[in-house]
Amino acid sequence: MTGKQIPLPDAAYTLKAGLKLFSRRTSPAALQKDKQYKEFIRHNEAEGWNNERLPGEKQRVYAVATDEGVLFFSDSEKGMKARNSYLQHLADGFFNFSKGAETLKLYEIEAPMRQVAELADNCIDKLAKSDLRSADAQLRKSEFSFTPEKMAGKEMLEGAVCTDKYDLRPDYNNFDRLTKDFNLGISRRNYDVVSLLYISENGYAGHVAADYFHPFSYEYEFRDLVEKLGDSIKARQSAPMSSHDFGYAALQMEAKVTARDILQSEFHITDGEFRLGAGVSRSVQIQLPAERRSEQCKTGNSPEYASKHEAPGRKEGNGQRQARHVPSVTPQKKEKKQLII
C-alpha cells in the first residue's frame, strides 16, 4: 500500500487508457494537459457517471403536475420563468369550462434521471435572450407552448418530492391562493368571475366596483340592488337603536342569488363545479344588457377567451390589463360575512 489517493474520475480514465496508476504520466498536472482526458471527463459529466443520474446540486429539476400531465423545469433562470409562465397559463384558464385539470402539485427532484433532465424546459420552443435580461418573472418574448405532446406521464415522477398542492376547481379561495402565492396576473374575465363568486358567498360589497384590477363588468345587473342597499344602510344609521334591518338581509340574499345565476348562465359554475343545463333560480329574471362582445385575452403564449357585459351607455376600456395581486378581501377560512358597502 502506497497510501496515495487518486480521484475516481482520474482512476477511471487511467484504467480505460491502459496507463499505470500513480505514474508521472497520470499525475494531476499531466492529466490537465491531456486532451483525451478532458474529453473523457466532459463526456461523462454530460451523460452522468453512473449512466442513470446527473451529478451535482445544480442539476435539480422542478415538476408541475396536473391531471393533464407533467412538465419539468430546470433550476435556472429560464426554467423558473418558464414555470411561472405555465402557472400563469393555468390561472388564465382557471374558469374555463373545457379545462381538464382539478389538482396541481409541485415537485422537486434533487438527482433527476437523465431522461427526466432532458425533458426540462421542453415547453420553450425558442428562447429570447431579452427574457433572460428582463426582471420579469415570466417569459414574454420567447416562443413556448404547453401542448399535450410536451407533457410526460406521472410515472416520470419516481423519486420526486411533492412540495405543495393546489385545488384548481372554480372557487374564489382556490383562485386567490394560486394567484397570490405566485404573484400572477388576473385577466378581466377572471376578475369578473371571482367578484361574482365573492358576492355569491358574502353578498354585495363596494370592493367589486372599486376597480382594483379591472372595472366590474356586471355592475349594471346590481345597479338597482346597490341603490336599495344604500337606502337600507342609511335607514339603519338613522335608527341605530332599532332592531329592524330595513330589508338589508333580504337585499343581500338577492345579491347572492343574482351572482349565482350569472355564474351558472354565463360561466356554467355552480357550487364550485362546472355544470351545464341548470336553470335560473330567481323568480325575477335578470335584465341583461343587449350588447355583448367577446375579447381574446393573451398572456405570454397562452390564450384565454373573455366575455363581457356592456351596460347601456358604458364606454369600453382598454381591453385586458394584467394586474398584480392585492391583499385578499375575504377571510382565509371562508367565513361567510355580510359586508357593508
C-alpha positions as a LaTeX table, in Angstrom:
\begin{tabular}{lrrr}
\hline
Residue & $x$ (\AA) & $y$ (\AA) & $z$ (\AA) \\
\hline
Met1 & 0.00 & 0.00 & 0.00 \\
Thr2 & 1.47 & 3.35 & $-1.03$ \\
Gly3 & $-1.05$ & 5.45 & 0.93 \\
Lys4 & $-1.56$ & 7.61 & $-2.15$ \\
Gln5 & $-5.02$ & 8.61 & $-3.31$ \\
Ile6 & $-6.37$ & 9.36 & $-6.77$ \\
Pro7 & $-9.74$ & 10.88 & $-7.71$ \\
Leu8 & $-12.18$ & 8.30 & $-9.03$ \\
Pro9 & $-12.63$ & 10.01 & $-12.45$ \\
Asp10 & $-8.83$ & 10.10 & $-12.89$ \\
Ala11 & $-8.59$ & 6.44 & $-11.97$ \\
Ala12 & $-11.37$ & 5.55 & $-14.40$ \\
Tyr13 & $-9.60$ & 7.35 & $-17.25$ \\
Thr14 & $-6.21$ & 5.86 & $-16.35$ \\
Leu15 & $-7.51$ & 2.31 & $-16.42$ \\
Lys16 & $-9.55$ & 2.92 & $-19.59$ \\
Ala17 & $-6.49$ & 4.34 & $-21.35$ \\
Gly18 & $-4.28$ & 1.44 & $-20.19$ \\
Leu19 & $-1.95$ & 3.69 & $-18.22$ \\
Lys20 & $-0.22$ & 2.99 & $-14.93$ \\
Leu21 & $-1.73$ & 4.38 & $-11.74$ \\
Phe22 & 0.37 & 6.90 & $-9.78$ \\
Ser23 & 2.82 & 7.40 & $-12.60$ \\
Arg24 & 4.15 & 10.74 & $-13.78$ \\
Arg25 & 2.02 & 10.32 & $-16.90$ \\
Thr26 & $-1.15$ & 10.16 & $-14.78$ \\
Ser27 & $-0.32$ & 12.90 & $-12.30$ \\
Pro28 & $-2.99$ & 15.61 & $-11.90$ \\
Ala29 & $-0.78$ & 18.16 & $-13.67$ \\
Ala30 & $-0.16$ & 15.85 & $-16.62$ \\
Leu31 & $-3.85$ & 14.87 & $-16.96$ \\
Gln32 & $-4.92$ & 18.51 & $-17.11$ \\
Lys33 & $-2.87$ & 18.84 & $-20.30$ \\
Asp34 & $-4.25$ & 15.64 & $-21.82$ \\
Lys35 & $-6.92$ & 16.41 & $-24.45$ \\
Gln36 & $-8.28$ & 12.86 & $-24.34$ \\
Tyr37 & $-8.63$ & 13.10 & $-20.55$ \\
Lys38 & $-10.54$ & 16.39 & $-20.85$ \\
Glu39 & $-12.87$ & 14.88 & $-23.43$ \\
Phe40 & $-13.41$ & 11.83 & $-21.23$ \\
Ile41 & $-14.34$ & 14.00 & $-18.24$ \\
Arg42 & $-16.61$ & 16.29 & $-20.31$ \\
His43 & $-18.45$ & 13.38 & $-21.89$ \\
Asn44 & $-19.10$ & 11.58 & $-18.61$ \\
Glu45 & $-20.23$ & 14.73 & $-16.82$ \\
Ala46 & $-22.75$ & 15.34 & $-19.61$ \\
Glu47 & $-24.03$ & 11.77 & $-19.64$ \\
Gly48 & $-23.90$ & 11.09 & $-15.89$ \\
Trp49 & $-21.15$ & 8.98 & $-14.38$ \\
Asn50 & $-23.49$ & 6.16 & $-13.46$ \\
Asn51 & $-25.28$ & 6.50 & $-16.80$ \\
Glu52 & $-28.54$ & 6.99 & $-14.91$ \\
Arg53 & $-28.40$ & 10.24 & $-12.93$ \\
Leu54 & $-26.84$ & 13.62 & $-13.40$ \\
Pro55 & $-24.43$ & 14.68 & $-10.64$ \\
Gly56 & $-24.47$ & 17.83 & $-8.61$ \\
Glu57 & $-26.87$ & 20.07 & $-6.72$ \\
Lys58 & $-27.17$ & 22.38 & $-9.73$ \\
Gln59 & $-28.99$ & 19.68 & $-11.69$ \\
Arg60 & $-32.15$ & 19.93 & $-9.54$ \\
Val61 & $-35.34$ & 19.76 & $-11.58$ \\
Tyr62 & $-38.79$ & 21.07 & $-10.69$ \\
Ala63 & $-42.02$ & 19.48 & $-11.88$ \\
Val64 & $-45.59$ & 20.76 & $-12.18$ \\
Ala65 & $-48.18$ & 18.01 & $-12.41$ \\
Thr66 & $-51.89$ & 18.26 & $-13.21$ \\
Asp67 & $-54.45$ & 15.73 & $-14.36$ \\
Glu68 & $-53.34$ & 16.51 & $-17.92$ \\
Gly69 & $-49.68$ & 15.54 & $-17.42$ \\
Val70 & $-46.30$ & 16.64 & $-16.07$ \\
Leu71 & $-43.97$ & 19.41 & $-17.16$ \\
Phe72 & $-40.35$ & 19.62 & $-15.97$ \\
Phe73 & $-38.36$ & 22.81 & $-15.42$ \\
Ser74 & $-34.65$ & 23.32 & $-14.79$ \\
Asp75 & $-33.27$ & 25.04 & $-11.71$ \\
Ser76 & $-32.21$ & 28.03 & $-13.76$ \\
Glu77 & $-33.46$ & 31.50 & $-14.61$ \\
Lys78 & $-35.11$ & 30.38 & $-17.83$ \\
Gly79 & $-36.57$ & 27.32 & $-16.08$ \\
Met80 & $-38.17$ & 29.35 & $-13.30$ \\
Lys81 & $-39.58$ & 31.88 & $-15.76$ \\
Ala82 & $-40.96$ & 29.04 & $-17.87$ \\
Arg83 & $-42.58$ & 27.51 & $-14.78$ \\
Asn84 & $-44.17$ & 30.84 & $-13.84$ \\
Ser85 & $-45.47$ & 31.19 & $-17.40$ \\
Tyr86 & $-47.10$ & 27.77 & $-17.11$ \\
Leu87 & $-48.69$ & 28.71 & $-13.78$ \\
Gln88 & $-49.99$ & 31.90 & $-15.43$ \\
His89 & $-51.42$ & 29.72 & $-18.20$ \\
Leu90 & $-53.26$ & 27.65 & $-15.57$ \\
Ala91 & $-54.53$ & 30.81 & $-13.86$ \\
Asp92 & $-55.77$ & 32.25 & $-17.17$ \\
Gly93 & $-57.83$ & 29.12 & $-17.81$ \\
Phe94 & $-58.95$ & 28.66 & $-14.21$ \\
Phe95 & $-62.62$ & 29.36 & $-15.02$ \\
Asn96 & $-62.74$ & 27.75 & $-18.47$ \\
Phe97 & $-65.39$ & 25.06 & $-18.75$ \\
Ser98 & $-63.20$ & 22.96 & $-21.06$ \\
Lys99 & $-60.19$ & 22.70 & $-18.74$ \\
Gly100 & $-59.27$ & 19.17 & $-17.71$ \\
Ala101 & $-57.32$ & 19.77 & $-14.51$ \\
Glu102 & $-58.66$ & 19.90 & $-10.96$ \\
Thr103 & $-55.44$ & 19.45 & $-8.97$ \\
Leu104 & $-52.00$ & 21.00 & $-9.24$ \\
Lys105 & $-48.96$ & 19.51 & $-7.50$ \\
Leu106 & $-45.43$ & 20.92 & $-7.34$ \\
Tyr107 & $-42.40$ & 18.63 & $-7.07$ \\
Glu108 & $-38.64$ & 18.85 & $-6.62$ \\
Ile109 & $-36.18$ & 16.26 & $-7.91$ \\
Glu110 & $-32.70$ & 16.58 & $-6.45$ \\
Ala111 & $-30.95$ & 13.97 & $-8.58$ \\
Pro112 & $-33.02$ & 13.53 & $-11.74$ \\
Met113 & $-32.57$ & 10.63 & $-14.11$ \\
Arg114 & $-31.09$ & 11.60 & $-17.44$ \\
Gln115 & $-34.42$ & 11.07 & $-19.20$ \\
Val116 & $-36.10$ & 13.50 & $-16.80$ \\
Ala117 & $-33.37$ & 16.13 & $-17.08$ \\
Glu118 & $-33.64$ & 16.02 & $-20.86$ \\
Leu119 & $-37.33$ & 16.96 & $-20.61$ \\
Ala120 & $-36.63$ & 20.09 & $-18.53$ \\
Asp121 & $-37.80$ & 23.31 & $-20.23$ \\
Asn122 & $-39.03$ & 21.44 & $-23.31$ \\
Cys123 & $-42.03$ & 23.78 & $-23.35$ \\
Ile124 & $-39.72$ & 26.51 & $-24.70$ \\
Asp125 & $-39.62$ & 26.37 & $-28.50$ \\
Lys126 & $-37.41$ & 29.43 & $-28.95$ \\
Leu127 & $-35.80$ & 31.33 & $-26.08$ \\
Ala128 & $-35.46$ & 35.10 & $-26.46$ \\
Lys129 & $-32.31$ & 36.45 & $-24.79$ \\
Ser130 & $-34.27$ & 39.55 & $-23.79$ \\
Asp131 & $-36.29$ & 37.35 & $-21.42$ \\
Leu132 & $-33.10$ & 36.42 & $-19.56$ \\
Arg133 & $-32.12$ & 40.08 & $-19.27$ \\
Ser134 & $-35.58$ & 41.12 & $-18.11$ \\
Ala135 & $-36.56$ & 41.38 & $-14.46$ \\
Asp136 & $-40.00$ & 39.96 & $-15.32$ \\
Ala137 & $-40.80$ & 36.67 & $-13.57$ \\
Gln138 & $-42.29$ & 35.18 & $-16.76$ \\
Leu139 & $-41.28$ & 34.65 & $-20.38$ \\
Arg140 & $-42.65$ & 37.44 & $-22.57$ \\
Lys141 & $-40.75$ & 37.37 & $-25.88$ \\
Ser142 & $-39.89$ & 33.69 & $-26.10$ \\
Glu143 & $-41.93$ & 31.15 & $-28.05$ \\
Phe144 & $-43.39$ & 28.44 & $-25.81$ \\
Ser145 & $-46.39$ & 26.13 & $-25.55$ \\
Phe146 & $-47.95$ & 23.70 & $-23.10$ \\
Thr147 & $-49.44$ & 21.18 & $-25.50$ \\
Pro148 & $-50.04$ & 17.51 & $-24.56$ \\
Glu149 & $-47.02$ & 16.31 & $-26.53$ \\
Lys150 & $-44.78$ & 18.43 & $-24.28$ \\
Met151 & $-46.06$ & 16.64 & $-21.17$ \\
Ala152 & $-44.80$ & 13.45 & $-19.58$ \\
Gly153 & $-46.65$ & 10.79 & $-17.65$ \\
Lys154 & $-46.73$ & 10.71 & $-13.85$ \\
Glu155 & $-44.53$ & 7.61 & $-13.83$ \\
Met156 & $-41.64$ & 10.00 & $-14.53$ \\
Leu157 & $-42.09$ & 11.47 & $-11.03$ \\
Glu158 & $-40.46$ & 8.48 & $-9.34$ \\
Gly159 & $-38.22$ & 9.79 & $-6.56$ \\
Ala160 & $-39.75$ & 13.29 & $-6.71$ \\
Val161 & $-40.75$ & 15.10 & $-3.52$ \\
Cys162 & $-44.13$ & 16.87 & $-3.51$ \\
Thr163 & $-43.68$ & 20.37 & $-2.05$ \\
Asp164 & $-47.18$ & 21.82 & $-2.46$ \\
Lys165 & $-50.68$ & 21.12 & $-3.75$ \\
Tyr166 & $-53.35$ & 23.43 & $-5.18$ \\
Asp167 & $-57.05$ & 22.90 & $-5.83$ \\
Leu168 & $-57.94$ & 24.11 & $-9.34$ \\
Arg169 & $-61.71$ & 23.77 & $-9.00$ \\
Pro170 & $-63.60$ & 27.05 & $-9.74$ \\
Asp171 & $-63.68$ & 28.54 & $-6.26$ \\
Tyr172 & $-62.80$ & 32.07 & $-5.08$ \\
Asn173 & $-60.32$ & 30.93 & $-2.44$ \\
Asn174 & $-58.66$ & 28.39 & $-4.77$ \\
Phe175 & $-58.03$ & 31.07 & $-7.38$ \\
Asp176 & $-56.98$ & 33.63 & $-4.79$ \\
Arg177 & $-54.38$ & 31.29 & $-3.28$ \\
Leu178 & $-52.81$ & 30.32 & $-6.61$ \\
Thr179 & $-52.55$ & 33.85 & $-7.99$ \\
Lys180 & $-51.36$ & 35.30 & $-4.68$ \\
Asp181 & $-48.68$ & 32.67 & $-3.98$ \\
Phe182 & $-47.04$ & 33.17 & $-7.38$ \\
Asn183 & $-47.93$ & 36.84 & $-7.94$ \\
Leu184 & $-49.80$ & 36.00 & $-11.13$ \\
Gly185 & $-51.75$ & 38.39 & $-13.32$ \\
Ile186 & $-55.57$ & 38.44 & $-13.24$ \\
Ser187 & $-57.43$ & 38.91 & $-16.51$ \\
Arg188 & $-60.60$ & 40.97 & $-16.85$ \\
Arg189 & $-62.76$ & 37.88 & $-17.32$ \\
Asn190 & $-61.33$ & 36.16 & $-14.26$ \\
Tyr191 & $-61.80$ & 39.31 & $-12.19$ \\
Asp192 & $-65.48$ & 39.26 & $-13.12$ \\
Val193 & $-65.80$ & 35.61 & $-12.09$ \\
Val194 & $-64.03$ & 35.96 & $-8.74$ \\
Ser195 & $-66.08$ & 39.06 & $-7.95$ \\
Leu196 & $-69.28$ & 37.13 & $-8.66$ \\
Leu197 & $-68.04$ & 34.21 & $-6.56$ \\
Tyr198 & $-67.35$ & 36.61 & $-3.72$ \\
Ile199 & $-70.82$ & 38.14 & $-3.96$ \\
Ser200 & $-72.46$ & 34.70 & $-4.18$ \\
Glu201 & $-70.95$ & 33.78 & $-0.81$ \\
Asn202 & $-70.82$ & 37.09 & 1.07 \\
Gly203 & $-73.27$ & 39.47 & $-0.56$ \\
Tyr204 & $-72.54$ & 42.66 & $-2.47$ \\
Ala205 & $-69.60$ & 44.73 & $-1.28$ \\
Gly206 & $-68.21$ & 48.00 & $-2.55$ \\
His207 & $-64.86$ & 46.46 & $-3.50$ \\
Val208 & $-66.31$ & 44.94 & $-6.66$ \\
Ala209 & $-66.82$ & 48.42 & $-8.08$ \\
Ala210 & $-63.53$ & 49.79 & $-6.75$ \\
Asp211 & $-61.52$ & 48.71 & $-9.83$ \\
Tyr212 & $-58.60$ & 47.06 & $-8.01$ \\
Phe213 & $-57.81$ & 45.17 & $-11.22$ \\
His214 & $-60.48$ & 45.91 & $-13.84$ \\
Pro215 & $-63.93$ & 47.53 & $-13.93$ \\
Phe216 & $-66.61$ & 45.07 & $-12.83$ \\
Ser217 & $-68.47$ & 44.08 & $-16.00$ \\
Tyr218 & $-71.72$ & 43.16 & $-14.21$ \\
Glu219 & $-72.18$ & 46.39 & $-12.30$ \\
Tyr220 & $-75.34$ & 47.09 & $-14.32$ \\
Glu221 & $-77.02$ & 43.89 & $-13.11$ \\
Phe222 & $-76.54$ & 45.01 & $-9.50$ \\
Arg223 & $-77.32$ & 48.72 & $-10.01$ \\
Asp224 & $-80.82$ & 48.68 & $-8.52$ \\
Leu225 & $-79.74$ & 46.43 & $-5.66$ \\
Val226 & $-76.86$ & 48.76 & $-4.80$ \\
Glu227 & $-79.23$ & 51.74 & $-4.62$ \\
Lys228 & $-81.61$ & 49.84 & $-2.34$ \\
Leu229 & $-78.72$ & 48.64 & $-0.16$ \\
Gly230 & $-77.56$ & 52.23 & 0.17 \\
Asp231 & $-81.04$ & 53.32 & 1.28 \\
Ser232 & $-81.17$ & 50.42 & 3.74 \\
Ile233 & $-77.82$ & 51.36 & 5.26 \\
Lys234 & $-78.86$ & 55.00 & 5.63 \\
Ala235 & $-82.09$ & 53.91 & 7.35 \\
Arg236 & $-80.14$ & 51.71 & 9.75 \\
Gln237 & $-77.74$ & 54.52 & 10.52 \\
Ser238 & $-80.59$ & 56.94 & 11.21 \\
Ala239 & $-82.18$ & 54.49 & 13.66 \\
Pro240 & $-79.24$ & 52.83 & 15.45 \\
Met241 & $-81.39$ & 51.62 & 18.33 \\
Ser242 & $-83.81$ & 49.80 & 16.04 \\
Ser243 & $-83.55$ & 46.02 & 15.71 \\
His244 & $-85.04$ & 46.22 & 12.21 \\
Asp245 & $-82.55$ & 45.78 & 9.37 \\
Phe246 & $-84.73$ & 47.70 & 6.88 \\
Gly247 & $-84.53$ & 44.93 & 4.32 \\
Tyr248 & $-80.73$ & 44.67 & 4.31 \\
Ala249 & $-80.55$ & 40.89 & 4.77 \\
Ala250 & $-83.16$ & 40.26 & 2.07 \\
Leu251 & $-81.34$ & 42.53 & $-0.37$ \\
Gln252 & $-78.02$ & 40.78 & 0.27 \\
Met253 & $-79.68$ & 37.42 & $-0.28$ \\
Glu254 & $-80.99$ & 38.70 & $-3.61$ \\
Ala255 & $-77.45$ & 39.83 & $-4.49$ \\
Lys256 & $-76.14$ & 36.35 & $-3.72$ \\
Val257 & $-78.80$ & 34.70 & $-5.86$ \\
Thr258 & $-78.17$ & 37.14 & $-8.71$ \\
Ala259 & $-74.45$ & 36.37 & $-8.63$ \\
Arg260 & $-75.10$ & 32.61 & $-8.57$ \\
Asp261 & $-77.45$ & 32.89 & $-11.54$ \\
Ile262 & $-74.89$ & 34.82 & $-13.61$ \\
Leu263 & $-72.16$ & 32.32 & $-12.69$ \\
Gln264 & $-74.36$ & 29.47 & $-13.90$ \\
Ser265 & $-75.76$ & 31.09 & $-17.04$ \\
Glu266 & $-72.57$ & 32.81 & $-18.21$ \\
Phe267 & $-69.77$ & 30.59 & $-16.86$ \\
His268 & $-71.50$ & 27.26 & $-16.01$ \\
Ile269 & $-70.23$ & 27.41 & $-12.42$ \\
Thr270 & $-72.44$ & 26.05 & $-9.63$ \\
Asp271 & $-71.13$ & 25.31 & $-6.13$ \\
Gly272 & $-67.51$ & 25.21 & $-7.24$ \\
Glu273 & $-68.14$ & 22.87 & $-10.18$ \\
Phe274 & $-68.70$ & 23.31 & $-13.90$ \\
Arg275 & $-72.25$ & 22.29 & $-14.74$ \\
Leu276 & $-74.41$ & 22.62 & $-17.82$ \\
Gly277 & $-78.17$ & 22.89 & $-18.06$ \\
Ala278 & $-79.12$ & 24.23 & $-14.62$ \\
Gly279 & $-81.99$ & 26.69 & $-14.77$ \\
Val280 & $-82.11$ & 30.20 & $-13.39$ \\
Ser281 & $-83.32$ & 30.08 & $-9.79$ \\
Arg282 & $-84.57$ & 33.65 & $-9.41$ \\
Ser283 & $-88.28$ & 34.37 & $-9.60$ \\
Val284 & $-87.45$ & 37.64 & $-11.33$ \\
Gln285 & $-85.39$ & 37.27 & $-14.48$ \\
Ile286 & $-82.15$ & 39.23 & $-14.76$ \\
Gln287 & $-82.39$ & 42.06 & $-17.25$ \\
Leu288 & $-79.27$ & 41.52 & $-19.30$ \\
Pro289 & $-77.85$ & 44.27 & $-21.50$ \\
Ala290 & $-78.48$ & 43.89 & $-25.19$ \\
Glu291 & $-74.92$ & 44.49 & $-26.28$ \\
Arg292 & $-72.36$ & 41.75 & $-25.76$ \\
Arg293 & $-68.93$ & 41.23 & $-27.09$ \\
Ser294 & $-66.04$ & 38.89 & $-26.53$ \\
Glu295 & $-62.36$ & 39.66 & $-26.48$ \\
Gln296 & $-59.44$ & 37.35 & $-26.76$ \\
Cys297 & $-57.05$ & 37.80 & $-23.87$ \\
Lys298 & $-53.47$ & 36.67 & $-24.08$ \\
Thr299 & $-50.69$ & 36.24 & $-21.54$ \\
Gly300 & $-47.38$ & 35.10 & $-23.00$ \\
Asn301 & $-48.39$ & 32.40 & $-25.46$ \\
Ser302 & $-51.41$ & 31.09 & $-23.51$ \\
Pro303 & $-54.82$ & 32.15 & $-24.92$ \\
Glu304 & $-57.83$ & 32.91 & $-22.81$ \\
Tyr305 & $-61.18$ & 33.83 & $-24.23$ \\
Ala306 & $-63.01$ & 36.54 & $-22.31$ \\
Ser307 & $-66.60$ & 37.77 & $-22.46$ \\
Lys308 & $-68.01$ & 40.99 & $-21.04$ \\
His309 & $-71.41$ & 42.54 & $-20.43$ \\
Glu310 & $-71.88$ & 46.06 & $-21.66$ \\
Ala311 & $-74.12$ & 48.31 & $-19.59$ \\
Pro312 & $-76.11$ & 50.86 & $-21.59$ \\
Gly313 & $-74.10$ & 53.98 & $-22.28$ \\
Arg314 & $-70.93$ & 52.48 & $-20.87$ \\
Lys315 & $-67.64$ & 53.01 & $-22.69$ \\
Glu316 & $-65.29$ & 50.15 & $-23.30$ \\
Gly317 & $-61.96$ & 50.22 & $-21.54$ \\
Asn318 & $-58.55$ & 49.35 & $-22.89$ \\
Gly319 & $-59.16$ & 45.61 & $-23.08$ \\
Gln320 & $-57.33$ & 43.29 & $-20.75$ \\
Arg321 & $-54.94$ & 44.64 & $-18.16$ \\
Gln322 & $-52.76$ & 42.25 & $-16.26$ \\
Ala323 & $-52.83$ & 43.40 & $-12.66$ \\
Arg324 & $-50.85$ & 42.29 & $-9.67$ \\
His325 & $-52.43$ & 40.86 & $-6.58$ \\
Val326 & $-53.56$ & 42.94 & $-3.63$ \\
Pro327 & $-54.39$ & 41.55 & $-0.17$ \\
Ser328 & $-57.41$ & 39.29 & $-0.08$ \\
Val329 & $-60.71$ & 40.88 & 0.85 \\
Thr330 & $-62.08$ & 37.65 & 2.27 \\
Pro331 & $-61.18$ & 35.78 & 5.44 \\
Gln332 & $-58.82$ & 32.86 & 4.85 \\
Lys333 & $-61.22$ & 30.38 & 6.48 \\
Lys334 & $-64.07$ & 31.03 & 4.01 \\
Glu335 & $-66.22$ & 32.63 & 6.66 \\
Lys336 & $-69.42$ & 33.96 & 5.16 \\
Lys337 & $-69.98$ & 37.50 & 6.27 \\
Gln338 & $-72.32$ & 40.30 & 5.33 \\
Leu339 & $-70.26$ & 43.26 & 4.15 \\
Ile340 & $-71.41$ & 46.86 & 4.19 \\
Ile341 & $-70.76$ & 48.83 & 1.06 \\
\hline
\end{tabular}
